[in-house]
Amino acid sequence: MKRASEIEEAKASLLRELNERRAREGKPALASYPDAGCTSCGEMPASGVPLFATSVPYIRTCQDCVLKEFPFRKLRLSRAEKIMWYRNNPTFHRSSDYGIVLTDQALYLYSPFWFVFARWRRIPLSEIRGAEFRDSRLFPALHVQRNGRDAVLRTPPDYPDEMEYDRRNLIEAAERLRTVIQQ
Ligand SMILES: [Zn+2]
């Protein structure tokens, strides 16, 4: 548990970054760290725009801000499409990253191993028949069963801690997909 003064310091530095982003977008600076709404843009999301909690209690991100970050900024969603869950693993030593996005309409997978102009793959939820996690020492993978060819997202080899984080993401993705297709 962090001390209160450390949290205040973290919020002060996040507020500075937030106001730099706001200045670039021509928005007025905020006087204090936002207790509600998106802590990336400082706005309350418009109605229907999801706001995501993170593992840090005072950091929240709206869908618009998620879609401004790599690798999600190359993802094109249809109007009114809502992200339900997303994961990636932006570590400083990796030159690239993967991405998993589950919306109310489709699953989107992004792999650094795929051809550069086709890295985001869209699978409509209606085409998904099953999903499972298959472990491996170097390339743990999410397998998504569909009517035609299965889609497979492998996460890259990395330090053990990072690979454990990736495995948990792949396991959760498979669990969420199985829940969604049962509905
Ligand atoms: Zn935002």
Residues whose N, C-alpha, C, O or C-beta is under 5 A from the ligand:
A	BS01	ZN	C38 S40 C41 C62 C65
